[in-house]
Amino acid sequence: MNAPAPALVPKRFSAAVERIRRSARRTKLAALTAFVAALVSLVSLTGSWSLVDLRAYDYLSIIGRPPLPEDGPIVVAIDEPSMAEIGSQWPWPRALHARLIESLRRAGARAIALDIIFAEPAAAAENDAALAAVLGPDIVLAGDQSVIETPQADQFVRTEPLPLFTETGAKVGIASVNLSGDGTLRQIPPYADGFAVTLATIAGADPAPTTTTALMQTFGPARTYPTVSYYQALDPANFLPEGIFRDRVVIVGLSLQNAPSLAAGGVDAFAISDTVFSRGLVAGAEVQATIYDNLVHRLFIKQAGATIAIPAIILAGLAAALAVSKSTSWRTLGYGAAALTLIFLASYALMRLGYFFVSPLGPGLAFLGVAVGQAGLDYAEERRQRREITRAFSQYLSPALVERLAQDPSQLKLGGEKRMLSILFCDVRGFTTISEDMKDDPEGLTTLINRLLTPLSEAVLNRGGTIDKYIGDCLMAFWNAPLDDPDHAIHAVQAARDMLAALANLNAELEAEATAAGRPPKTLRIGIGINTGECVVGNMGSARRFDYSALGDAVNLASRLEGASKDYGISLLLGERTAKLAAARFPTAEIDQITVKGRSEVSPVFTVADGANEAALQHHRHFLEAKYRGAVAADDPLFDQLKTELPSLERYYERERERLLS
């Protein structure tokens, strides 16, 4: 049994270093949180960001929205069928509107609103007289209010119907609406004498006071409201169900279908929140009906200002800091996804239950900024720690190299030579997870890594290999340099098998220790890649510091083979030349042909098939040929046969079957 390696630093010093590290991490996290919260808060105050928030409102507001109120307005549409039936292009004679008002009154309409501005006298005075004769206090006529901006001054313009019409008792409602910067209508017009407010008042309803932060809730796309054509309303007895207008509010306005989309544009038609999905514009008369129901039934949503949005951003940043205060790992992704989901659900719940909209985007961005930023800092810190481990173990060299350098100090100079080497890479699987689990015990982590690397290193040295370097939790070694080794490939494979055996022994020790201590055992796993090829080997570095190392394409391929081993469920992968040289001592089997990163050519991949006889290897070769032809099915009984004949490759066959099923 291998004795655990001594700690690299005294216990008290290690604890002090750990306290300093934690304190520095907390300081960096606090600074990161403040920076992200301040940055997101400033960005949220910009006009461009406010449009992004409003777009989020569009998406959230159409989910689970309230149903259309049953007693809402009915829209009388000035549409194409009416123009065809009446036989006249727009604008129609005002005497025709007078007929419509009389027809609606006879049908029992409670209040009538004409979303039409009668600001100019008609060509025929008798038309104005006919309309004025039927107007009264149950009628709302549209007005307009706008601001004309010029370099010299901003001019306020208010357009109202002719005095001839307002003297009859008819009310005037401002039908102007305020569009967001992206051209979408979301805001309830803040006018105290707005069109919908005035209509609700004369209809006997109690509309809510208007505010500049009220956002309109929609009930659906265009024609969601009950809509009849103008010509039908002129003669409801013949065209419409009986009593359709009885005690109802009626809004008359343009509703043309020749401009139903954003691309086509339209007359008195607007993009609303539903346009995100329907892509259709909504007629102004239907928009006024929507505003009417929002005010009468108090369904509008108040938008949060900066005094609420910025604290929400700060709170999300603090929540992220709390979530990553101890550490970050792959689990941080899950925490982040859960937090973002909660932020959006909270925003949605507040909108639906409290009729208040706090955009989830700012808090969501703040949470992500802190969590991802801290994950990046932790990753950089982990890389720094790995470099420290590498420096701590870089002193270990092959005893043969030490002896050779002692006999011939002149070798301590830069330079190299070409040699055929067998290169081995061994990496600990899940090192980040192990580090995360032992984040509160850095001394224990160091001891564990020492206990693992010690027997692995001894396996290399006992088989005459040279340990090139330790790259964090990865070990690189090679054979046939600096001393000649004719059987370098065989020795490299033997060392790999010794490593796997040593790992099994160490895992048994760890399990026994964990059982005795009453804690879950830590099972270590490694992946090994070996490749043989011509390399440049020698002392490399600077004049002040250098290492005895190897470079070349064969080294790169060995590293790639180690990385690919986990994809096949096999702990040891061999390059083609290694497999051929080692075949004299070990049964080897090709398992795939791959193109590794950094190489354009296809590389056959082999492994050691322990316990295999020639018949089993022949069956495996038949399987491999069928696999390359794409002639293997997931239910092929050959899988079960091969798992029995070659138990060392059982996980490989399971992975191949899983790939066929996926």
N, C-alpha and C positions, 0 to 999 in steps of 0.2 A: 504493500500500500504506500502510495506516495505521500510524504509529509507535506502539509500546506506550506506554501512559500511565505516568508515573513512579510509583514506589512511594509509598504514603501516608506512610510513616515510614522513617527511616534503617534500614539493614540490621541494624546492631548493636542498635539499640533494639528492632527487631522480634524479633530472636532472644531478647533478654532478656525481652520480654513473653511470648514463647512458652514460655520456661523457667518463668516465674512461673505461667503458665496451667496447664502440665502439673503443676507441683508442687501447685498448689491443687486440681487435679482428683484427684491421688493422695491428698491429705489428705481430701478429701470422700469418696472411695471407701472409704478405710480406716474413716472414721467411720460410713459407711453400712453397711459389712460388720459392724462390731462391734455396731451398733444392731440390725440384722436378726437376727444370730445370737443375741444376748441375748434379744430379744423372742420369737423362735420357741422358744428353749430354755425360757423361762419358761412359754409357752403349752403346750408339750409335757408339762409336769409336772402340768397340770390333769386332773381326772377326765374332763371332757368330751372333751378331746383324746385321752385314752387309749382311749376308746370308738371314736373315729374311726380310730385306729391298728389296733384290733382288727377293725374293719370292713374295713380294707385287708387284714388277714390273711385274713379270710373269702374275699375275692376271689382272692388269690394262692394260698391253700392248696388250692383246688379245681382249679387248673390243673396238669396233669401229675402228679396225686397218685399215690401207690403203689397197686398193685392189692391187692385183698382177699387177705390171707394164706389159703393153701389149708387150713391146719390150724387155723383159727380156730374160735371157739365156734359152736354151733348154738343158735338161739333157739327155745324152745318157747313159743308165744304163747297167752296167755289172751285169746282173741278172741271175736268175736260168733259165728262158726260153732261154736266149742266150747261156748259158752253155750247155743246152740240144740240142739246134739247131746246135751249132758249134761242139759239141761232144768232148769237151776237158775241163779238169778242169783248174782252175786258178793256176798259171799265164799262159796266152796264149802266143804264139810266137809273137815276136815283129813285124814280117812281117805282122801279122794280123792287128796290129794297123796301120801299114803303109797303108794297104788297106782301113781302115776306114777313115784315113785322106784324102786320094785321093777321096773317095766317098763323103765325106762332102764338099770338095772343089768343086767337080763337081756340087754338089747340091746348091752351092752358099753361103756357110757359110762364114761369115765375119772374124771370129777369132775362133780358136779351142784351148781348154785347156784340157790337159790330167792330171787328178788328180791321177797320177801314178808316182812313183819315180823310175826312171831307173838309179840307182846308181851303179849297178853291171853289168859286161859284161854278155851277154846271153851265154848259153851253145854252141849255134851255131852262129859263127861270122857272117854268112850271114844274120841272123835275125837283128842284130844290123845295118848292112850295109843297109838293106832294109828300116829300119825305118829312119836312118840318111839321106837317099836319098830323102825322102819326107818332111823332116822338113824344116821350113823356118821362116821368121819373123812374120808370122801370127799364130804361134804355141806357146803355153805356156806349159812348163813342170813343174811338181811339185818338190819342194825342201822341206827340213825339217830343222827346227832349234829348238834346245832344250838345256837345261842346266841339266847336271848330277851332283847331289849334293853328295859329299862324306865327311866323317869327316875331311879329309885333305884339300879339296878345292872344289870349284864349277867349273866344266869343261863345257865350251861352245862348243857345237857340231853343225856343219852345214853340212847337207848332200845335195849334188847337183847331177844332172844327169851327165852321162859320158861326158867328153870333146868332144867326137865324135859327140854328139848330139847338144851341145851348139855352136860348131864351125859353124854350118849350119845357124846361125842367130836366132834359136829358143830362146825364152826368158825363164828365170827361175823365178817362183813365189813361195814364201814360203807358203806352205799349212798348216803349223802348226796353231793350235788354242789354246786359253787359256781358260781353264775350271774354273768355280767358285768352291769354296770349297765343294759344294754339288754335283759336277760332271756335272753341267748343263752348256751348252755353251750359253753365253749371250753377251760376249764382242766381239767387232770388233777387229780382230788381229791388233796390233799397228805397224806392219812391213811396212816400206815404200815400200818394194819390195814384198809385200804380193801377194798371188796367184790371188785374185780378183782384186787388184789394177793393177797388171801387165796386166791382161786380159783386163781390161777396157781401159788401156792406148793403147794397140796395136789395140783395136777395135775402137779407135778414140773418146772415151768418155772422160769426164773430171771428174775423181773421186775426192771426197773430201779428204783432208789430214786426215790421221788416227791419232787418239788420244787414250790415255790410258783410257779415261772415256766414250768412245762411246759404247752404248749398242745397240745390234741388234734388229731391229723390224722384227717380223716374219709375214708371210702372210697366214699361215695355217699349218696343220700337214704334215706328210710325203706324197710325191707325189702331193703336191700342184702345183709345177712347171710342165710345160708340159714335159713329160718324154717318151722316146721311148727306146726300147730294142736295145742292141748293134747289134744284128744280123739284125734288121730292118734297122739300119743306114748303114749297109754294102751294102744293096740293096734297097734304098728308093724308087726307081721307082716301085718296085713290092709290097712293104709292107706299104708305107707311102703316105699321100696326097702330091700332086705335090706342090713344092715350100715351103715345111715346113721349110727348112733350109736356104732359100734365105735371104741373108743379116742379118743373125742372129748369135748370139754368142752361141757357143756350148761348154758344159762342159761334159767331159767323166770321169766316175768314177764308183766305186762299189756301187751297190744299191741292196743288197740281202734281200729277204723277210723272210729268215729262222731265222732272229733275229730281229723281229719287235718291241720288247718291252724291258722295263728296266730290267725285270726279266731275260730275255733270254740273254741279252748282244748283241753285234754285232761287225762286222768288219767295220771300218771306218764309224761308225754311232754314233750319238750324241743325248743326251737329250737337248731339247731347251725349250723355254717358253711354247710352245704348249703342251709339254709332260705332263704338270700339268693335262690336261684333257684327251688328247688322249692316254697317257701312251706309245706312240710309239716313237721309235728313228728315226732320220732323217739322211739319207745318207750324207756322206761328200761332194759329188758332189752337192747335193741340198743345203747344208749349204753354200758352196762357191757361189752358184747362189744367195742365199739370201744376203750374204755379198756384192756381186757385185751390186745388186739393191740398197742396203742401201747406198753405197758409190756414185754410179752414180746419183741417184735421191735424195741424201742427206736426207734420211729417218731415219737415226740412231738417237738415243736419247742420249744426254749427261747426265751423272749421276752427281748430285751435290756432291761436296766435303764437308768436315767438315766446311769450311768457310761459307757455305750457310745452311747446315743442322742444325748446332747448333743455329744460329740466328732464324731459323724457329721454333726450339723447344722452345727457350726463348720467342718468340712472342706468341706461343700457350699457354705457361704458363701464360703470362701476360693477354691474352684474357680470360683465365679461371678465373684468379683473378678478373678481371673486372666483369665477369658474376656473381660471387658469392660475390662481395664486400659488398653488403648490407645484404644478407641473403641467406640461402639455404632452400629448401623445396622439396616436391615431384615434383614441377615444374623443379627443377634442373636436374632431369632425362631427361625431354624433352629438356632442353637447351643443355645438354651434347650430346644427340643423334643428335640434329640439328648441333651442332658444329663439331662433328665427321663427319657427312655427308658433311658439307662444306669443311672440311679439305681434305677429300678424293676427293671431286669434284674439289677442287682447284689443288690438285696434278695431277688429271687426265687431267684437262684443260691445265695446264702448259705443260704436256707431249705431248698432242695432238696438241696444238697451238704453243707452243714455243720449242718443241722438247727438253725438259729439264725435267729430273726426279728428284723431291725432294720427298723422301719417306714420306708418310702420317703417318707412324707408330710412329716415334719419336714425332712429334707434337701432334698426337692423344693421345699417352700415357702421355705426359706432361699435356695436357688439363684434361684428366681423373684424373691424380694424384692430381692436384691442386683442382679440383672440388670435387672429392670424399673425399680427405683429409680434406677439409674445411667443407664438410657436416658432416664428423665424429666429427670434433671439435665442430661444432654447435650442433650436437646431444648431445655430452657430456655436453655442456653448458646448453642446455635445460633441461637435466636430473638434473643438479646442481640447476637450478632455481626451478624445481619441488620439489626438496628436501628442498629448502628454504621455499617454500610455505607450505610444510608439517610441517616444524618446527614452522612456524608462527601460524598454526592452531592447533598444538598438545596440546595446553593448554585447549581446549574446551572439557569438560567432561559432562556427564549427571548430572543434579542438584541432582538427587537421590544419585549418587555416591559421590558427594561433601558432601552432608549432612551425609551420612553414614561414610565417612572418618573423618568428624568433630566430630561425636559422638564416633568413635572408631579408634583413630590414630594407634592402634596396627596393623591395616590392611596394613600399609605401610611397607610391607616386601614381599620378594619373596615367591611365592607359588601359588597354584591353586587348583581347584576342578572340578569334572566332573558334567556337567549340560546339560540338553536338551535346546538348544538355537535355535532361528530363526535368521539367519544371513542375512543381506541385504548389497549388494554392489550396488553403483550407480556411474556411470562414465559419464563424459561429452563427447559426440561424437564430433570428429573433433577439439580437443583442440589444436593440433599442428597448424592447419590452422588458428584458432582464434589468436594464439600467433603470427603467421607469419603476419596476417593482421594488428595486433596492435604492431608490433615490434618497431615502432617509438613512442609509447605511453605506456610505461611500467606502469605508474601510472594508466592510464585508464584500462589496462588489470587487474591490481590488484583489482581495484574497481569493475570491471565487475565480476570477480571470487567471490569476497566477496558478491556482490549482488545476485549471484546465490547460493552460498553455505549457505548463511544466511537462506533463506526460506527453503531450503532442510534440513538443520540442525534442524530448528524449527519444521518441519514436524516429524522428528524422535523423538525429545524431547517431543513434545506434545502428542505422542502416547506411552510415557514411555520407549523409547529406549535409549540405551547407545551408544554414538558415540565413536567407537574404535579409529579411526584415519582418517586423511585426507592424501591420497596418491596423491599429486599433485592435479589433478582435479577429483579424485575419493574419494568417501566417503564410509566408512565401519561402520556399526552399527549392534547391536544385541539386542535381547530381552530375558527376563527371567534371567538376571543377571545384577547387583548384587542382585537386588530384585526379588522375585518370581513374575511370571506373567503367570497364567494358560492359558490365551488366547494370548500367545506370537505370534503365527502364524497369528492370525487374526489382531493383532495390527501391525505387520510388513507389512501385505498387505495393511492395512489402511494407514499406513505411506507412502507406495509407491504410493498409489493413491493420497494422499495429495501432494506428491512431484510433480507428473505430473500436478496436478491442479495449484500448485504454479509456475511451469515452464511456463504454458500457460499464467498466469497473468504477469509474468516477460517479456515474449516475447511480450505481448501486450504493456507493458510499453516501452520496447526498440523500438518497431515499432513507437509508438507515438513520442518518443524523436527523432528518426532518421528522421521522416517526418518533424518535426518542424525545425530540423537543416539542412534539405535538403541533407541528405546522405542516402545511402542504409542501411536498417535495418540489424541487426545481429540476426539471429534466432538460438537459442540454443536448443540442443536436448540432451536427456539423455537416458541411458539404465540401467535397474534395474534387478538384479537377487536376488532371495530369496530362501534360503534352510533351512531346519530344520533337526537337528541331534545332536548327543551327542558330546560335545566338552570339552576341558580343558580350564577353564577361571580363570583368576586371575592376580596378579601383576607379570609381566614378564620383564626381563631385567637384569641389573647389580645392585650391592649393592648401587651404586651412582645414577643411573638413571633407572627408570622402568616405565612401562605403564600398565594400566589395559586392558588386551587384551584376545582374544580367539584364540585357535589353534585347528586344527582337520580336518579330511577329509570333514566334512560338510561345513567348512569354504571354503575349496578349491573348492568344487562343487558350492557353491553360487557365487564365483568369476567367475568360468567358465560359469555359466548360464548368468551372466551379459555380458560377452564377446560374448556369442552366440546369444544374443537377436537381434543384428543388422542383423544377417543372416536370421532372420525370419520376419523382418519388424515389430516387436512387441517390445514395450518399456518395458514390464514387463514379466519376465519368472519366474516360480515357480518350485521348486523341488517337487518330488512326495509326501513326507510327509507333506510339507507345504500346497500343494493343498488339501490333505485330511482333514487337520485340519481347513483350511479356507473355505472349501466347505459349512460349516454350515451357513456362512454369505454371501459368494459370489459364483456366478455361475462360475465354473472353467471348463476348457476344455483342454484335452491333445492335443498337436500339433505335437509331434514327439518323437522318441526314439533315443537318441544319445549316442555316446561314447566320453566323453570329455577328453582332454589332461590330462594325469596323472592318469586316471582310466581305468581299463580294462572292467568293467561291463557296460552294457547298462543302461542308465538313462532316464526314461520317463520325458518329459518336458511339463509343463502346463502353462496356462495363465488365466487371469480373462476375462471371456466373458461377458462384460457388456451388459445388456439389453436382455440377451438370455432367452428364455423359454425352457421348457423341450423338446418340439417338435424339435426346432432348434438344441438343443444339441444332440438329437438322430440322426438327419440328419448328424451332424458333426461326430458323432461316426461311422456312416456307411461310411462316406468319409474316415475317418482315417483307418478303417479296409481295405477298398479297396486300400488305399495308401500303407499300409504295404504289401499287396499281390502283389503290382505292377499292379493293375487293373484299375488305373485311367489314363485317356487320357487327353491331353491338351484341347480338344474340348468338354469335358464332360460338359453338361449343369448344373451339380451339382455345379460347381464353381460359376456361376451367381446366382443360388438359394441361396447358402450359404452366398455370399456377401450381399444379400438382408436381409437374416434372421439374420446374425451375422455381422452387419456393423463394429463392433470394431475389427474384424479379417479380414477386407477387404484386407489390405496390405499383410497379411499372405497368403491368397488364391492367390493373384496376384503373389507372390514369388513362390509358389508351381507350378503355371501354367508356369511361366518363366523357372523353372528348367526342366519341362517336354519338353519344346520347345527347350532347349539348348542341 
